[in-house]
């Protein structure tokens, strides 16, 4: 028995066991479902690694690093703007835009006026006194400021003066820190509708109204229209503000310069961007961005350069 207490754990042939690795990922709430599945598959293929996922609004993800100095290997944001403006160049050196999405109005069969609502009358339905809708906080979550952009673009598209202010002023008490916090409100029938990413609506089995491409932020070809609107959100330091301009939805990720497990983080990102990883996103209603965009690709780990063509990333 004494001898057993002195023997170090070992693998076959008496070699010391490989060190167990823990990879820490801060990520947007709307990435929770696909990232959990990607992480489970990665752990299955790499038994010596555990993936620790921590969900919050993308802006909050960045502040955990910039303000709270929490250890982290990878940040996956629902907007490349968050990483490029809040983390590069002091905390990270590059980012990869890897997936897209669109803003929809999600609801249930039992939502009030669910039989009437469509992509031409939704603004009248939501304005009814007996209807409650929710959105996420623009200061915490890109889905929040993208919802504001949707309101602004809808005002222009439908030519309804004052629509933005009317939508922003109603049901303010149902604003939540991140888009996935709205899911529980809808599931519990506390609200009738929510402005949400299409992928989240699909993952939770909700019905949803698809909005015209001119306002749903899904189409890179419509970026000139999207960029005609902007809003101010909380900056990367307390009490500051930063301007965010409309853009098509593109998710991004980065490995932090001081990542505790940089090599393992690179391996994980490599798997996520692979066909197997991207297929998991597709199955969850989230389309990969084709082609991937590197900002800037030349500063990335060598292992990830295979996903980029030099001519496309000048």
N, C-alpha and C positions, 0 to 999 in steps of 0.2 A: 504493500500500500504506500509506503514511504517513497519507493522508487517511482511509482506512478505520479506522485505529486511533483517530482522533479523533472519529468519528461515534458518538453515543450510540445504543443500540438503540432502535428506534421502531416504532410500529404504522403503519397506513396514514396517508397525508397528513402524514407527518413528525411526528406526535404522539409524545411519550415513552411507552414501554410502561407499562401499568398495573402497579403494585406487586404482586408475588406475595404472597399472604397464607397464613400457616400457622395453622391452628386446632388448639389442643391440647385433647384431651378425656381426662380420667381417668374410667374407667368400671368397673363391676362385671364380673367375668369372665363371668357368665351373659348379658351383653349383647354379647359379642364378635362373634358371628355376625351378628345383625341390624344392629348398629351399623356393622360393616364394609360391609355391603351398602348401608345408608343413606348412608354416607360416599362410597362409590364412585359412587352415583347423583348425590349432591350435587356431587361434583367434575366429573362429566360435564356437569352443567348449569351449572357455574360454573368454567370452565377456569382462572381465575386463583387458585384456592384449593386448598390441600392440607390434608387432615385427618390429624392425627397422633393415633392412638389408643393409649392406654396402659392396660392391663388390670391389675387387682388386686382384692383384697377391698374392699368398699365402705368399711369403716372405715379401711383403709390408704389408700384414695383421699383421704379427708378429711385424714388425717395428713400426706400429702405436701404439703398446703397449710398446715395449721396448725402443723406442726413443722418440716418441711423447707423451707418457703417456696418450693416449686417453682412456676414460672409455669404457669398453666392458664387456659383460657377457660370450659370447661364440665365439670361433674362430673355423671355419671349413676350413680345409686346403686340398688341392689336394694331399698333400704328408705328411705322418706322420713324416718324417724327419724334416720338418719345426717346428712342435710343439715340438718334442722331443729334438731337438738341440738348438732351439732359445728361447723356453718358459719354458721348464722344466729344473731345479727345481725352478727358481727364480720367475716365474710368474704363473705357473701352476704345478700341482702335478701328473697328469695322462693324458693319451689320449686314445681314442677308434678309432681303424681302422674299418670303417663301410661299405665302398663301393669300387668298382674297376672300371676300364675303360681300354681303349686301344688307342694307337696312330694310326690315319688313315690319309690318304691324301684326303681332302675334296675338292670338285669342283662343278661346275654347268655344265649343258648341253652345254652352250655357251663358256665354257672355251676352250682355244686353245688345239687342239689335244685330246679332251675329248673322241673321238671315238676310239682312239688308245691306250690310257694309260691303263696299267694293273699292277698287283703286281710283274711282272717280268721285265718290261721295264721302270718303273716310273723314274728311275734315268736318263735315256737318254732323256726322254720327258722333265723333269724339267731343263735339261742342255741346251735345245734349246734356242737360242737368243731371240725368240719372246715370250717365256713363262716367266711369273712372278709368283713367289710363295712367301709366307710369313710364318713367324714363330714368336713365342713370345720370349721375352727377358729372357735369362737364369738367369740374375741377379735379376729378379723380380718375375718370374713365373716358377713353376715346369714344366709346359708344355714346356717351353723354354729349360730347360736343359734336359728334356726327349726327345725332338726332337734331341738334340745333341747326346744323347745316341743312338737314332734310326739310325742316320747317321753312328756312329761308329760301331754299330752292323751290319748294312747293308754292310759296307766295308768288314767286316770279313765274313759275310754270303755269299755274292756274289763274294768274292775274287777279289775285285776291288781296288788296291792300290791307295791312294790319294782321294778316293771318299768323305771322310769326309770334307777335306779342300775345295774340289771343291764345295760341297753343302753349306758349311758355308760362302764361299766368295761371293756367288751370291745373288743379291737382298737384300743386307743388309739394304737398306733404307726402307724396308717394315717390319722390326722388330718392334713389338709393345709390350707395357708393360704386357699385359695379353692375354690369348688365345681368349677370347670373343671379344677383340678389332679387331681381324682378320675377324670376321663375316661381319662387315660393308664393309671391303675392298672387300670381295668376292661378297657380294650382290650388290655392286656398280660397279662391273666388273673392279675394279682397279687392281685386281690380278686374276690369273687363278686357282691357287691351294693354299691350306694352310695345314700345319701340325697341326692337331687338335685332340681333344678327340672325340671318336666315339659318345658319348652321345650328344655332342654339334652339331655334324653334323646331327644326327637324329632329334634333337629338332628344327633345322632350315630348315629341309627338303632338305639338300644338298646330292648329290651323294658322294660316297667315295670309295676309294680303301682300302681294308683290306690287311694289310701287314702280312708276315709270323710271326708266334708266336715267332720265334727266335729273332725278332727285334721289335715287337710292344709293348713289356713290359706288356702283359696282363696275362701271365701264371706263377703262383707261381712255377710250376714244372720246369720252365726254368730259375730260379733265378741264378743258377750257371753261366749261359751264360750272363745274364744281369749284374751280378756283376763284370764281366771282364772289364768293362769300367767305367770311372769316368771323372769328369771335375771340375773346380774351379768356384765358384760363389761368389757373394758379401756376406760378413758375417753379423753378427747381430750388428756390430758397423761400422760406416763410415770408409772407407779405408781398411777394413779387408776382407779377403777371407776365404772361407771354402770349403773343398772337399766334393763333392757329388758323391756317387757310384751308379751305376745302380741297380735298384730294380724293382720288379713288381709294378704296379700302385696300391696304396691303399690310399684312402682318410681317413682323421682322424679329430677328433674334440676334444675340451676340454672346460671345464668351468674354467675361470681364478680364481685364489685364491682370488682375490679382486673384484670379480664380484659384481656389485651393486645389482643385483637381483639373488642371487645364488640359492635360493629355486625354483623360477620360471624357471630359466635356467635348473635346474635338471628335472623339469616337462616337459620342452620342449624337452630335449634330450631323455627323456623316450618315448615321443610320436614319435619322429623321428625314434628311433630304433625299435619301435613296428611294427607289421605286416602292419598296416595301413600306417605308415610313409614310410616303405621300399617299399610298393607297388607303392607309388608315384614316387620313384626313378626308379623302374622297368619300369613304363610307360614312363619314359623319357630317356630310353635307357641306364640306369646306373644300373648295377647289384650290389646287396648287397654283402658284403664280408662274406663268410660262412666258418668257424665260425668267429664271431667278435673277434678281438684281443684287449686285454686291456694291457696298458703299464703304470704302473702296476695296475692290476685290484683291488688289495686290498686297494688302496688309493682312490677309487671312492666313490661317494655317495652311501649309502646303497640301495637306490631305483634302482640303475642301476646294482647292482650285479646279478640280476636275469638273465642277458644276458650272464653271464660267468660261465663256469664250472671250478672249481678249478684245476682239473687234467690237463686241457688244457692250463693253464696259470701259470705254475710253474716259 
